[in-house]
Amino acid sequence: MIQQNLHDGWTVRAVPGTEPVPAEIVDRSLPAGVPGCVHTDLLAAGLIDDPYLDDNEVRLGWIGRTDWTYTTTVDWRPGDDDRVDLVCAGLDTVATVTVNDVEVGRAENQHRSYRFDVGSVLRPGENTVAVRLDSAYRYAEGHRDRLGDLPNAYPEPFNFIRKTACNFGWDWGPTVVTAGIWQPIGLHRWSTARLATVRPLVTVTGAGAGDGDGDAGVEGARGAGADVGRVELHVAVERAADVPLTVRATIADVTAEVTVPAGQDTAVVAVTVPDVRRWWPRGYGEPHRYPLTVTLHDPAGTVLDEWSRRVGFRTVTLDTTPDAHGTPFTLVVNDLPIFVRGVNWIPADAFADRVTPDRLAHRFDQAIGANINLLRVWGGGRYESEDFYDLADSLGLLVQQDFLFACAAYPEEEPFATEVAAEAAEQVTRLSTHPSLVLWTGNNENIWGWHDWGWQEQLAGRTWGLGYYLDLLPRIVGELDPTRPYWPGSPWSGREDLHPNDPAHGTMHIWDVWNTDDYTRYREYVPRFLAEFGYQAPPAYATLRRALTDQPLAPDSPGMAHHQKAADGDRKLQRGLDAHLPAPTDFDRWHYLTQLNQARAIQLGVEHFRSHRGVCMGTIVWQLNDCWPVTSWSAIDGDGRRKPLWYALRRAYADRLLTVQPRDGAPAVVAVNDTGQPWRGAATVTRVTLDGEIRAKTTTEVDVPAYSVVTVPLPAELTRPDRATAELLVAEAGEGVDRALWFFAEDRDVTWPTADFDSTVERVHGGVRVRVTARTVLRDLTLYPDRLHPDAEVDEALVTLLPGETATFTVHAPVPLDGAALTIRPTFNTVN
């Protein structure tokens, strides 16, 4: 068996006559990257402007309406192989594949792989391989015209093609309809038989939650050797000879094998592994994994094919047993209920070939740094890569993977029904090895759309995808991967007779806050599980300055306006500012205050929902990342820079959270313990003036069991300020727990003293240390070192200091920074 990658020597050219293209591109073959896409090829050749900058995107729409042909040559020397296949791991999207001008196969689904027998058309010496990619627009619009238009959140036909939906633009993404050989491609020479698919079902029995180690604090709660792992491998072979075969599986020094008789092409081999260590989510234990190898042998014992992965032993279920509050949605891993501290994940770049393992690793490090334990791979993007899932496995990050349907009605007629079934079967099989994957979800917001977005009248009885979500997809998951739960939609309440976005049942999304209401309305909801909610802010200043040539920058300057994709987005940002903060006096203040408002909105929401732990068992913030420089709901912008929201998430998602919440018309202290150890200690709550004068104070003992929440009412002398606009509560619970603040008035109504402080700047290895001592209150002090160097970043943000208090900030930068500039506007910002 020989596998030969075909990643070099490719060219790409526009097919003549399919769409007007610039004169410098007509009849021109360009070097092509494989894996890659036309946009990055044209960009590398210097023939288009970067679509991510200014409004260049709008002038490049012709790319997605043009047919393209990728061509390479391969030197072929025949051997004694029974078969030679051209293996295409991913074609984007409507492809005709030829070898020596002979058509060998077609494709029309970006989310599938393809294998074409080319042995009969290869010839000794040089051979030509070509992949013609027809316009995704023409294909999708053709099916739309044939079947009739279907409801869609955006004026693009993404629901009529099995392709990354957000390529067609989103309320945070550019319209860059790609074409290309986006995954590896190569020749595969083999004889007798090969492993077509290997599908391991990994289970474990034993002590369950008692197996936790590490941070969970329950190590030793079981006896050694109590857990027994089992891997049941479902193997399919493709044959070129009808002879008996042997499948052998090895894991943790245990081997099992089975014979596949002549005439059969499937087998099941089971391996039982004693004394396994479980895979645990981060914060609950170590993510133990074991190498698993499967080999295929001919009658003489020769190895014909080999497959290897790393697997983890763990159980995962959903607890949806009705209770007094409705229908819960609780993720249970190794018999331990998990409070999900999640974020939604969109494609890391609109151009998939630019998402490197290093880039993914950096983004995962940022997620872990914000105390996140779950990534939801959203349904308008892609089934994520092996690199993505291997990172999640190794780090103990949980993953929820949507099937790829989002914000639209999808036809169930052919060819889509067949394509969806094949796509789902392939992806469920591919991802079944990964212990980090804990939940399949049928779609994003489509069932909700059918209920609330006026779809029913427009559909007039036509199919719209419900058959996928309630029949096809759960059947495929149930048949191919019964070790994982499936949930029909996000949101979904668990039954067809319930509204899909009912907060008392299942999962819900909250978008009225961003669209129409103030963010304090989050406190009116106590959902069982919140799968989407978010608030916007612009990206980092250095990101804006790289992407936009606007002079000067303004909230409504042309580039800023183009990089705000949300409907009425700037008006909604302004509504949020008006409700809470002083009016910005210039762009720099607007930038700081909108980022601050985003951070406050999400922190308020997360802390509120966590304070109701037990009823609510998870939040998934929209969104962690961006795919390009844009004003959006992200915590990390398109250039990978952390917005203030990231720092707010780190606090709100801390293992131990102290927060002040309204209870029965007055503030109360809530302690949330998301660790396996009891949290016992003293909590001090002080009512203090902005000048630092203490008006009232109390100390109480906090005793919070593992994975629990405790509410501590406060005496009246703490909850009733003498002057609401000049006082706040400060709650503290000792080292290692962030203090909680409660202001009795909105910032816009407070007569803030002009910020006054002392500062020192000290050079340290890799940057500088800034020490700030407040003379007056400093509200939400944040440094923006990226204004001095685009690669500079700071370790802390959104720090409120009372007079006499000190904070230290460490700024990391690749070059020396101007220390004085770090302590003046616009690099240094507070509300006051």
C-alpha positions in Angstrom: 0.0 0.0 0.0 1.4 3.3 -1.1 -0.1 6.8 -0.5 1.2 9.6 -2.7 0.2 13.2 -1.9 -0.5 15.4 -4.8 0.0 18.8 -3.3 2.6 20.3 -5.5 2.7 21.7 -9.0 -1.0 22.8 -9.2 -2.2 25.7 -11.3 -5.6 27.3 -11.4 -7.3 29.2 -14.1 -10.8 30.7 -14.7 -12.9 28.7 -17.1 -13.5 31.0 -20.1 -16.9 32.5 -20.5 -18.4 31.6 -17.1 -18.3 35.1 -15.6 -16.6 38.4 -16.5 -13.2 38.3 -14.8 -10.5 41.0 -14.7 -8.5 41.2 -17.9 -5.3 40.2 -16.1 -6.8 36.9 -15.1 -8.4 35.8 -18.3 -6.6 32.9 -19.9 -4.0 32.9 -17.3 -2.8 29.9 -15.2 -1.7 30.8 -11.7 0.3 28.8 -9.2 -2.2 27.2 -6.8 -2.0 26.1 -3.2 -3.3 22.6 -2.4 -4.9 22.4 0.0 -6.2 25.9 -0.6 -8.8 28.0 -2.5 -9.0 30.4 -5.3 -9.1 33.5 -3.1 -5.8 32.7 -1.4 -4.3 31.8 -4.8 -5.3 35.1 -6.3 -4.1 36.9 -3.2 -0.7 35.2 -3.3 -0.4 36.1 -7.0 -1.0 39.8 -6.2 -4.1 39.8 -8.5 -6.7 40.8 -5.9 -6.7 43.1 -2.9 -7.1 41.5 0.5 -10.8 40.9 0.9 -10.5 41.4 4.7 -9.3 45.1 4.3 -11.6 48.1 3.9 -14.5 47.2 1.6 -12.4 45.1 -0.9 -14.8 42.2 -0.3 -17.6 43.9 -2.3 -15.5 44.0 -5.5 -14.6 40.3 -5.4 -18.0 38.8 -5.8 -17.1 37.6 -9.3 -14.8 34.9 -7.8 -17.7 32.9 -6.4 -19.6 33.2 -9.7 -16.7 31.9 -11.9 -15.9 28.4 -12.8 -12.3 27.4 -12.0 -10.0 24.5 -13.0 -7.2 23.2 -11.0 -4.6 21.2 -12.9 -1.4 19.3 -12.1 0.7 16.5 -13.6 1.9 13.3 -11.9 4.6 11.0 -13.0 3.2 7.4 -12.9 5.1 4.2 -12.8 2.8 1.1 -12.9 3.3 -1.6 -10.2 1.6 -4.8 -9.3 -1.2 -3.0 -7.3 -4.8 -4.3 -7.7 -6.2 -0.8 -7.4 -5.2 2.8 -7.7 -7.5 5.4 -6.3 -7.5 9.2 -6.4 -8.5 10.2 -2.9 -10.0 13.6 -2.4 -10.4 14.4 1.3 -12.4 17.6 0.5 -13.5 19.4 -2.7 -15.1 22.8 -2.5 -17.6 22.2 -3.9 -19.2 21.3 -7.3 -16.4 19.3 -8.8 -15.7 17.3 -12.0 -12.5 15.3 -11.7 -10.6 14.1 -14.8 -7.5 12.1 -15.3 -6.0 12.5 -18.8 -9.2 14.2 -19.9 -11.3 11.2 -18.8 -13.9 11.9 -16.2 -13.4 9.8 -13.2 -15.9 11.3 -10.8 -18.0 14.1 -9.6 -18.7 15.8 -6.3 -21.2 18.3 -4.9 -20.6 18.3 -1.2 -17.8 20.2 0.6 -18.4 18.2 3.8 -17.6 14.7 2.3 -14.5 12.9 1.0 -14.4 11.1 -2.4 -12.5 8.2 -3.7 -12.3 7.5 -7.5 -10.8 4.4 -9.2 -8.3 5.7 -11.7 -6.2 2.6 -12.4 -7.6 2.2 -15.9 -6.9 5.7 -17.0 -3.4 6.2 -15.7 -0.6 5.7 -18.2 3.2 5.2 -17.8 4.9 8.6 -17.5 3.2 12.0 -17.2 -0.5 12.1 -16.4 -2.7 15.1 -16.1 -5.1 15.5 -13.1 -7.7 18.2 -13.3 -10.5 19.3 -11.0 -13.1 21.7 -12.5 -15.1 23.6 -9.8 -18.3 25.0 -11.1 -19.7 28.2 -9.5 -21.3 27.4 -6.1 -23.8 30.3 -6.8 -24.9 28.8 -10.1 -25.4 25.4 -8.6 -27.3 26.7 -5.5 -29.4 29.1 -7.5 -30.3 26.4 -10.0 -31.7 24.2 -7.2 -33.4 27.1 -5.6 -35.2 27.9 -8.9 -36.1 24.2 -9.3 -37.5 23.7 -5.8 -38.7 27.2 -5.0 -37.1 29.6 -2.6 -37.0 28.8 1.1 -36.9 31.0 4.1 -33.4 32.2 5.0 -31.9 34.7 7.4 -29.7 36.2 4.7 -30.3 36.9 1.0 -27.9 34.2 -0.2 -28.7 30.6 -1.4 -26.4 28.8 1.0 -29.2 26.4 2.0 -29.3 24.9 -1.5 -25.7 23.6 -1.5 -23.7 21.4 1.0 -21.0 24.0 1.6 -19.8 26.2 4.4 -22.9 28.4 4.9 -21.0 31.4 6.3 -18.9 31.6 3.1 -22.0 33.4 1.8 -21.7 36.1 4.5 -23.2 36.3 8.0 -23.9 39.1 10.5 -20.2 38.8 11.5 -18.6 37.3 8.4 -17.6 38.4 4.9 -19.1 37.1 1.7 -16.3 35.2 0.1 -17.7 32.2 -1.8 -14.7 30.0 -2.1 -13.7 27.2 -4.5 -10.8 24.9 -4.3 -9.2 21.6 -3.3 -9.6 22.5 0.4 -8.4 19.2 1.9 -5.5 16.8 1.0 -5.6 14.9 -2.3 -3.5 12.0 -3.5 -3.1 8.6 -5.1 -3.6 5.5 -3.1 -2.2 2.2 -4.4 -3.4 -1.0 -2.8 -3.9 -4.7 -3.3 -6.1 -7.5 -1.9 -8.1 -5.2 0.5 -8.0 -2.0 2.5 -9.7 -0.6 5.6 -12.6 1.4 4.3 -13.8 2.6 7.7 -13.0 2.0 11.3 -15.6 3.0 13.8 -14.6 2.5 17.5 -17.4 2.6 20.1 -15.5 3.3 23.4 -17.2 2.6 26.7 -16.2 2.2 30.3 -17.8 0.7 33.4 -16.8 1.0 37.0 -16.8 3.6 39.7 -17.8 6.6 37.5 -17.4 9.9 39.2 -15.1 8.4 41.7 -12.4 8.1 39.1 -11.8 11.9 38.9 -8.4 13.1 39.6 -6.5 16.4 39.3 -8.6 19.5 39.9 -11.8 17.6 40.7 -10.4 16.7 44.1 -12.0 13.3 44.3 -8.9 11.2 43.5 -8.8 8.0 45.6 -12.6 7.7 45.9 -12.5 4.4 44.2 -10.4 1.3 44.5 -7.6 0.8 41.9 -8.6 -1.3 39.0 -12.3 -0.6 39.3 -12.7 0.7 35.8 -12.9 -1.6 32.8 -12.7 -0.1 29.3 -14.2 -1.7 26.2 -13.5 -0.8 22.5 -15.9 -2.3 20.1 -14.5 -1.7 16.6 -16.8 -1.8 13.6 -14.6 -2.3 10.6 -15.6 -2.2 6.9 -13.2 -3.4 4.3 -13.0 -2.8 0.5 -11.8 -5.8 -1.4 -9.9 -6.4 -4.6 -9.6 -10.1 -3.8 -12.1 -12.5 -2.3 -9.9 -14.1 0.4 -10.2 -14.4 4.2 -8.8 -11.4 6.1 -7.8 -10.8 9.7 -8.5 -7.6 11.6 -6.3 -7.1 14.6 -6.8 -4.3 17.3 -4.4 -3.4 20.0 -4.8 -0.9 22.9 -3.0 -0.7 26.2 -1.0 -3.9 25.5 -4.3 -5.8 24.9 -4.9 -7.4 21.5 -7.9 -9.0 19.9 -8.6 -10.1 16.4 -11.3 -11.5 14.2 -11.5 -13.2 10.8 -13.4 -11.6 7.9 -14.4 -14.6 5.8 -14.3 -14.4 2.0 -17.4 -12.8 0.7 -17.9 -10.5 3.7 -16.8 -6.9 4.0 -17.6 -6.0 7.7 -16.4 -7.3 11.0 -16.6 -6.4 14.7 -13.6 -6.8 17.0 -13.9 -6.1 20.7 -11.1 -5.3 23.1 -11.5 -5.3 26.8 -9.0 -3.3 28.8 -8.7 -3.6 32.6 -7.6 -0.9 35.0 -8.1 2.0 32.6 -7.8 5.6 33.6 -10.8 7.7 32.4 -10.7 10.7 30.2 -11.9 13.7 32.2 -12.9 17.3 31.1 -10.6 20.0 32.2 -11.2 21.0 35.8 -12.4 17.5 36.7 -9.4 15.4 36.1 -6.8 14.4 33.6 -7.8 13.7 29.9 -6.2 10.3 29.8 -5.9 8.8 26.3 -4.7 5.5 24.9 -3.1 4.7 21.5 -5.4 2.3 19.5 -4.1 0.5 16.4 -6.1 -1.6 13.9 -4.3 -3.6 11.2 -5.7 -5.6 8.3 -3.9 -8.8 7.3 -4.1 -11.2 4.3 -4.1 -15.0 4.7 -0.3 -15.0 4.9 -0.3 -12.5 7.7 1.0 -9.6 5.6 -0.2 -6.2 6.8 -2.4 -4.7 4.1 -3.5 -1.6 5.9 -3.2 0.2 9.2 -5.3 2.7 11.1 -4.4 4.4 14.4 -5.9 7.0 16.7 -5.8 8.0 20.4 -9.0 7.3 22.3 -10.3 8.1 25.8 -12.5 6.0 28.1 -15.4 8.1 29.5 -19.2 8.0 29.6 -21.5 10.9 28.5 -25.2 11.2 28.9 -27.8 14.0 28.9 -30.1 14.3 32.0 -33.4 15.5 30.7 -35.6 13.9 33.4 -38.5 16.3 34.1 -38.4 18.1 37.4 -40.3 20.8 39.3 -38.7 23.5 37.1 -39.5 21.8 33.7 -37.1 19.8 31.6 -33.4 20.0 32.5 -30.5 19.8 30.1 -27.5 18.6 32.1 -24.4 17.1 30.5 -23.2 14.2 32.6 -19.6 13.0 32.1 -18.5 9.9 34.0 -21.6 10.1 36.1 -20.7 13.6 37.2 -23.1 16.5 36.2 -21.0 19.2 34.5 -21.9 22.9 34.5 -20.9 24.0 31.0 -18.8 27.1 30.8 -18.9 27.4 27.1 -18.4 29.5 24.0 -19.6 29.2 20.4 -16.9 28.5 17.8 -17.0 29.7 14.3 -14.5 28.9 11.5 -11.2 30.4 12.6 -10.7 31.9 9.1 -13.0 32.2 6.1 -10.2 30.5 4.1 -9.7 27.1 5.7 -6.2 26.6 4.4 -5.0 29.4 6.6 -6.1 27.7 9.8 -2.8 26.1 10.9 -2.3 23.8 13.9 -0.4 26.6 15.6 -3.2 29.0 15.1 -5.7 26.5 16.6 -3.4 25.8 19.5 -3.1 29.5 20.3 -6.9 29.9 20.2 -7.4 26.9 22.5 -4.9 28.3 24.9 -6.9 31.5 24.9 -10.1 29.6 25.6 -8.5 27.7 28.5 -7.1 31.0 29.8 -10.7 32.3 30.0 -11.8 29.2 32.1 -13.8 27.8 29.3 -14.6 24.0 29.3 -16.7 23.6 26.2 -16.6 24.7 22.5 -19.8 24.5 20.5 -18.9 24.1 16.8 -21.7 26.1 15.2 -23.8 24.8 12.4 -23.1 27.4 9.8 -19.4 26.5 9.6 -17.5 23.3 9.1 -17.1 19.9 10.8 -13.9 20.7 12.5 -10.6 19.2 11.7 -8.6 16.3 13.2 -6.2 19.0 14.5 -9.0 20.7 16.3 -10.4 17.6 17.9 -7.0 16.2 18.8 -6.2 19.4 20.6 -9.6 19.3 22.4 -8.9 15.7 23.4 -5.5 16.4 24.8 -6.6 19.5 26.7 -9.8 18.1 28.1 -12.0 20.6 26.3 -15.5 19.4 25.7 -16.9 19.8 22.2 -20.5 20.1 21.0 -20.7 19.6 17.2 -23.6 20.9 15.2 -24.6 19.2 12.0 -24.3 21.8 9.3 -27.6 23.5 9.1 -28.1 27.1 10.3 -30.7 29.9 10.2 -32.6 28.7 7.1 -35.1 26.1 5.8 -33.2 23.3 4.0 -34.8 21.1 1.2 -35.2 17.4 1.9 -35.6 16.6 -1.8 -32.9 14.9 -3.9 -30.0 15.3 -4.3 -29.9 16.8 -0.8 -31.4 13.9 1.2 -28.8 11.5 -0.1 -25.9 14.0 0.3 -26.9 14.8 3.9 -27.2 11.1 4.8 -23.7 10.4 3.3 -22.2 13.5 4.9 -23.6 12.7 8.3 -22.5 9.0 8.2 -19.0 10.0 7.2 -18.6 12.7 9.9 -20.1 10.7 12.7 -17.7 7.8 11.8 -14.7 10.1 11.5 -15.3 11.9 14.8 -16.4 8.9 16.8 -12.8 8.4 18.1 -12.7 11.6 20.0 -13.6 11.7 23.7 -13.9 15.5 23.7 -17.0 15.2 21.4 -19.9 14.9 23.9 -22.9 16.1 21.9 -24.3 16.1 18.4 -26.8 18.9 17.6 -29.1 18.7 14.6 -29.2 22.4 13.6 -28.9 26.0 14.7 -32.1 27.9 15.1 -34.0 26.3 12.2 -36.8 24.8 14.4 -37.1 28.1 16.2 -37.2 29.8 12.8 -40.1 27.6 11.7 -42.1 28.6 14.9 -41.3 32.3 15.1 -39.9 33.8 11.9 -42.8 33.6 9.6 -41.6 30.5 7.8 -44.8 28.5 7.9 -46.8 30.7 5.5 -43.8 30.9 3.0 -43.2 27.2 3.1 -46.8 26.3 2.4 -46.3 22.7 3.4 -42.9 22.1 1.6 -40.0 20.3 3.3 -37.7 22.5 5.3 -35.3 20.1 7.2 -37.4 18.8 10.1 -37.0 15.3 8.7 -33.3 15.6 9.0 -33.4 16.8 12.6 -36.1 14.4 14.0 -35.5 11.3 11.9 -32.4 11.0 9.7 -29.7 12.5 11.9 -30.8 10.8 15.2 -31.1 7.5 13.3 -27.6 7.9 12.0 -26.1 8.8 15.3 -28.1 6.1 17.0 -26.8 3.5 14.6 -23.2 4.6 14.2 -22.4 6.2 17.6 -24.8 5.3 20.4 -22.1 6.3 22.9 -23.0 10.0 22.5 -26.3 11.9 22.9 -28.0 13.7 20.1 -30.2 16.8 20.4 -32.4 17.9 17.5 -31.6 21.6 17.6 -30.2 24.6 19.3 -32.5 25.8 20.7 -34.8 22.8 21.4 -37.1 22.1 24.3 -37.2 18.3 24.0 -40.7 17.8 22.6 -42.6 19.0 19.5 -45.5 20.2 21.5 -43.3 22.7 23.3 -42.0 26.0 21.9 -38.4 25.3 20.9 -37.1 28.3 22.9 -38.9 27.8 26.1 -36.6 28.7 28.9 -38.1 26.0 31.2 -37.2 23.2 28.9 -34.0 22.0 27.2 -31.8 24.6 25.5 -32.6 28.2 24.7 -31.1 31.2 22.9 -31.5 34.7 24.2 -31.3 37.4 21.5 -33.9 39.9 22.6 -31.2 41.5 24.8 -28.9 42.4 21.9 -31.7 43.1 19.5 -34.2 45.1 21.5 -33.6 45.1 25.3 -31.1 46.2 27.9 -28.7 43.6 29.0 -30.0 43.7 32.6 -32.9 41.7 31.1 -30.8 38.6 31.3 -31.8 38.5 35.0 -35.4 37.9 33.9 -34.5 34.5 32.6 -33.5 31.3 34.4 -33.1 28.9 31.5 -32.2 25.2 32.0 -29.3 25.6 29.5 -28.4 28.7 27.6 -26.8 27.7 24.3 -26.4 31.2 22.7 -26.4 34.8 23.9 -24.1 37.6 23.1 -23.3 41.3 22.9 -21.2 43.2 20.4 -18.1 45.4 20.5 -15.5 46.5 17.9 -12.2 44.6 17.6 -8.9 45.8 19.1 -7.5 49.1 17.9 -4.5 47.5 16.3 -6.8 45.2 14.4 -8.9 48.1 13.1 -5.8 50.0 12.1 -4.5 47.0 10.1 -7.8 46.5 8.4 -9.0 50.0 7.7 -7.6 53.1 6.0 -10.3 55.4 7.3 -8.9 58.8 8.3 -10.0 59.5 10.8 -11.7 56.4 12.3 -15.2 57.0 13.5 -18.1 54.7 14.4 -19.7 55.5 11.1 -16.7 56.0 8.9 -16.8 53.9 5.7 -14.5 51.0 6.7 -16.1 50.8 10.2 -19.5 50.7 8.6 -18.5 48.0 6.2 -17.1 45.9 9.0 -20.3 46.1 11.0 -22.4 43.3 9.4 -25.2 43.2 12.0 -28.5 44.8 11.1 -28.7 48.1 13.0 -25.6 47.1 14.8 -24.3 50.5 15.6 -27.7 51.7 16.8 -27.8 48.7 19.1 -24.3 49.5 20.4 -25.4 53.1 21.0 -28.6 52.0 22.8 -26.4 49.9 25.2 -24.1 52.9 25.9 -27.0 55.3 26.5 -28.5 52.9 29.1 -25.3 52.6 31.2 -22.3 54.8 30.5 -21.3 58.5 30.0 -21.5 59.7 26.4 -18.3 59.2 24.5 -16.5 62.3 23.5 -14.4 60.9 20.7 -13.7 57.7 18.8 -11.2 56.5 21.4 -13.7 56.8 24.1 -16.4 55.2 22.0 -14.1 52.3 21.3 -13.3 51.8 25.0 -16.9 52.2 26.2 -18.4 49.9 23.7 -15.8 47.2 24.5 -16.5 47.8 28.2 -20.3 47.5 27.7 -19.9 44.2 25.9 -17.8 42.8 28.8 -20.2 44.0 31.4 -23.2 42.6 29.5 -21.8 39.1 29.2 -20.3 39.1 32.7 -23.7 40.1 34.2 -25.4 37.4 32.2 -22.9 34.6 33.0 -22.8 35.4 36.7 -26.6 35.6 36.9 -27.0 32.2 35.2 -24.2 30.6 37.3 -25.9 31.9 40.4 -28.8 29.6 39.5 -26.7 26.5 39.2 -28.8 23.4 39.6 -31.7 24.9 37.6 -29.5 26.3 34.9 -26.6 23.9 34.0 -24.7 25.7 31.3 -24.0 28.8 29.3 -22.5 29.0 25.8 -21.5 32.6 25.0 -21.7 33.8 21.4 -18.9 33.8 20.4 -15.2 33.0 21.2 -13.5 33.9 17.9 -13.8 35.8 14.6 -12.8 34.8 11.1 -11.8 38.3 10.0 -11.5 41.9 11.4 -15.1 42.9 12.3 -17.3 44.4 14.9 -18.9 41.3 16.5 -19.9 39.4 19.5 -16.4 37.8 19.9 -14.1 37.7 22.9 -11.1 37.3 20.6 -11.0 39.4 17.4 -10.1 38.3 13.9 -6.5 39.1 14.4 -6.4 37.0 17.6 -6.4 39.9 20.0 -8.2 39.6 23.3 -11.0 42.1 23.8 -12.0 43.2 27.3 -14.7 40.6 27.2 -12.1 37.8 27.4 -11.0 39.2 30.8 -14.6 39.4 31.9 -15.2 35.8 30.9 -12.1 34.7 32.8 -13.6 36.1 36.0 -17.2 35.1 35.3 -16.1 31.5 34.5 -13.7 31.1 37.4 -13.9 27.8 39.3 -15.0 29.7 42.4 -17.1 32.7 41.8 -18.2 35.3 44.2 -21.0 37.5 42.8 -23.6 40.0 44.1 -27.0 39.3 42.7 -30.5 40.8 43.2 -32.6 38.7 45.4 -36.1 39.7 46.7 -35.5 43.4 45.8 -32.1 43.7 47.4 -28.5 42.6 46.7 -27.3 39.3 48.1 -23.9 37.5 47.9 -23.8 34.3 45.9 -20.9 31.9 46.1 -20.6 29.4 43.3 -18.2 26.4 43.7 -17.4 24.5 40.5 -14.7 22.4 42.1 -14.7 19.0 43.7 -13.6 20.4 47.1 -15.9 22.2 49.6 -15.3 26.0 49.7 -15.2 27.2 53.3 -14.0 30.5 54.5 -15.0 34.0 55.5 -16.6 36.5 53.2 -16.6 40.2 53.9 -19.0 42.6 52.4 -18.5 46.4 52.8 -20.7 49.3 51.8 -18.3 52.0 50.9 -18.3 55.4 49.3 -16.5 56.3 46.1 -14.0 58.1 48.3 -13.3 54.9 50.1 -15.2 55.7 53.3 -16.7 52.6 55.0 -20.4 53.0 55.8 -21.3 49.4 56.8 -19.5 46.1 57.0 -20.3 42.5 57.8 -18.3 39.2 57.8 -20.0 35.8 57.3 -18.8 32.3 56.9 -19.2 30.7 53.5 -19.6 27.0 53.3 -20.3 25.8 49.7 -20.2 22.0 49.0 -18.5 20.7 45.9 -20.3 21.6 42.7 -22.9 23.8 44.5 -24.1 27.3 45.0 -24.9 29.2 48.3 -26.8 32.5 48.6 -26.1 34.7 51.6 -28.7 37.5 52.3 -27.3 40.8 53.5 -28.4 43.0 56.4 -30.4 46.1 55.5 -27.5 48.5 56.5 -25.6 47.0 53.6 -28.3 47.0 51.0 -29.7 50.5 51.6 -27.2 53.2 50.5 -27.3 56.7 51.9 -26.6 58.1 48.5 -27.0 55.6 45.6 -24.9 57.6 43.1 -21.9 57.6 45.4 -21.7 54.2 47.0 -21.0 50.6 46.2 -20.8 47.1 47.8 -17.4 45.3 47.8 -17.6 41.5 48.5 -14.4 39.6 49.2 -13.7 36.0 50.0 -9.9 35.7 50.4 -7.0 35.1 48.1 -7.7 33.2 44.9 -11.2 34.5 44.4 -12.0 37.7 42.6 -13.9 40.3 44.6 -17.4 41.2 43.5 -18.7 44.8 43.2 -22.2 46.1 43.2 -22.9 49.7 42.2 -26.2 51.2 43.3 -26.4 53.5 40.3 -25.5 53.4 36.6 -22.2 55.0 35.6 -24.0 57.6 33.5 -25.7 58.9 36.7 -22.6 59.0 38.9 -20.7 62.3 39.3 -17.3 60.7 38.9 -14.2 62.4 40.2 -11.5 63.0 37.5 -9.2 60.0 37.6 -6.1 60.7 39.8 -3.4 58.1 40.4 0.3 57.5 40.9 2.0 55.1 38.5 5.4 53.5 38.0 6.6 51.6 34.9 9.4 49.0 35.3 11.0 47.2 32.5 10.9 43.4 33.0 11.9 40.5 30.8 9.7 40.5 27.7 7.9 43.7 28.5 7.1 46.2 31.3 5.3 46.1 34.6 2.9 49.0 35.3 1.9 49.7 38.9 -1.0 52.0 39.5 -2.1 53.4 42.9 -5.4 55.1 42.9 -5.8 58.6 44.5 -9.5 58.6 43.4 -11.7 55.8 42.4 -10.6 54.3 39.0 -13.6 52.6 37.4 -12.8 49.7 35.0 -9.2 50.6 34.4 -8.0 49.0 31.2 -4.7 49.3 29.3 -4.5 49.1 25.5 -0.8 48.4 24.7 -1.7 47.3 21.2 -1.9 51.0 20.4 1.9 51.2 21.0 2.8 47.9 19.3 0.3 45.5 17.5 1.8 42.5 19.3 1.7 43.9 22.8 -0.8 42.5 25.3 -1.6 42.9 28.9 -2.4 40.3 31.6 -5.3 42.1 33.3 -8.1 44.5 32.4 -11.3 46.0 33.8 -9.9 46.6 37.2 -11.8 48.9 39.6 -9.6 50.6 42.3 -10.8 52.5 45.3 -8.6 55.3 46.7 -5.4 53.9 48.1 -5.6 50.6 46.3 -3.0 49.4 43.9 -3.0 47.2 40.8 -0.1 45.8 38.8 -0.3 45.1 35.1 2.3 43.2 33.1 2.5 44.1 29.5 4.3 41.7 27.1 5.7 43.1 24.0 8.4 42.0 21.4 10.1 45.4 21.5 10.6 48.1 24.2 7.5 50.3 24.8 7.2 53.9 25.7 6.4 53.5 29.4 5.0 57.0 29.8 2.5 56.3 27.0 1.1 53.4 29.0 -0.3 55.7 31.6 -2.1 58.3 29.5 -5.0 58.3 27.2 -5.9 56.6 24.9 -3.6 53.7 26.0 -4.8 54.1 29.6 -8.6 54.2 30.1 -11.2 54.4 32.9 -14.8 55.2 32.9 -13.9 58.4 34.8 
